[in-house]
Amino acid sequence: MTTSEAVDAMVKVMAPYIGDTMARSAIEAHCQKLGIAATVSRDQAEALLAKLGGGLNIFLGRDKSASVIAEARSALAGLEARR
């Protein structure tokens, strides 16, 4: 899947909890740190979700963070299934 598609899908999941701007900024920053460029592999997506989950723990707590990350993982799986 393209990075743009993945970012948009994750922002849609995270925005209700931390806002659109914060979600997009965090996701894009972690993409840069992880060296994710034009496309996202399954392994890169998992690494990205792990990083995002750690940050969400601070804002949402562990249980809600795990729920949001599971929802984002499902959204990404949906993108892959459409291909």
C-alpha positions as CSV (number, residue, x, y, z in Angstrom):
1,M,0.0,0.0,0.0
2,T,1.2,3.5,-0.5
3,T,2.3,5.6,2.4
4,S,-0.3,8.2,1.7
5,E,-3.1,5.6,1.8
6,A,-1.7,4.2,5.1
7,V,-1.3,7.6,6.7
8,D,-4.9,8.6,5.7
9,A,-6.3,5.4,7.1
10,M,-4.5,5.7,10.4
11,V,-5.4,9.4,10.8
12,K,-9.1,8.5,10.3
13,V,-8.8,6.1,13.2
14,M,-6.7,8.2,15.5
15,A,-8.2,11.7,14.9
16,P,-11.3,11.2,17.1
17,Y,-9.0,10.7,20.1
18,I,-6.1,13.1,19.5
19,G,-7.2,15.4,16.7
20,D,-6.5,15.3,13.0
21,T,-3.4,17.5,13.2
22,M,-1.7,15.6,16.0
23,A,-2.5,12.3,14.5
24,R,-1.1,13.2,11.0
25,S,2.0,14.9,12.5
26,A,2.8,11.9,14.7
27,I,2.3,9.4,11.9
28,E,4.3,11.3,9.4
29,A,7.1,11.9,11.9
30,H,7.3,8.2,12.7
31,C,7.3,7.4,9.0
32,Q,10.3,9.6,8.5
33,K,12.1,8.1,11.5
34,L,11.4,4.6,10.3
35,G,12.5,5.3,6.8
36,I,9.1,4.7,5.3
37,A,9.0,6.4,1.9
38,A,6.6,5.8,-1.0
39,T,5.2,2.4,0.1
40,V,4.7,0.6,3.4
41,S,5.5,-3.0,3.9
42,R,3.6,-5.2,6.4
43,D,6.7,-5.2,8.7
44,Q,7.1,-1.4,8.4
45,A,3.4,-1.0,9.2
46,E,3.8,-3.1,12.4
47,A,6.8,-1.1,13.5
48,L,4.9,2.1,12.9
49,L,1.9,0.9,14.9
50,A,4.2,-0.1,17.7
51,K,5.7,3.4,17.8
52,L,2.3,5.1,17.7
53,G,1.0,2.8,20.4
54,G,3.7,3.9,22.7
55,G,2.8,7.5,22.2
56,L,-0.9,6.9,22.5
57,N,-0.4,5.3,25.9
58,I,0.4,8.7,27.3
59,F,-2.7,10.3,26.0
60,L,-5.2,7.5,26.2
61,G,-3.9,4.9,28.6
62,R,-2.8,1.4,27.8
63,D,-6.3,-0.2,27.3
64,K,-7.7,2.5,25.0
65,S,-4.4,2.8,23.1
66,A,-4.4,-1.0,22.4
67,S,-7.9,-0.7,21.1
68,V,-7.1,2.2,18.8
69,I,-4.0,0.4,17.5
70,A,-6.1,-2.7,16.8
71,E,-8.6,-0.5,14.9
72,A,-5.7,1.0,12.9
73,R,-4.3,-2.4,12.2
74,S,-7.7,-3.5,10.9
75,A,-8.0,-0.4,8.7
76,L,-4.6,-1.2,7.2
77,A,-5.5,-4.8,6.6
78,G,-8.6,-3.5,4.8
79,L,-6.4,-1.5,2.5
80,E,-4.3,-4.5,1.7
81,A,-7.3,-6.6,1.0
82,R,-8.7,-4.2,-1.6
83,R,-5.5,-4.6,-3.6
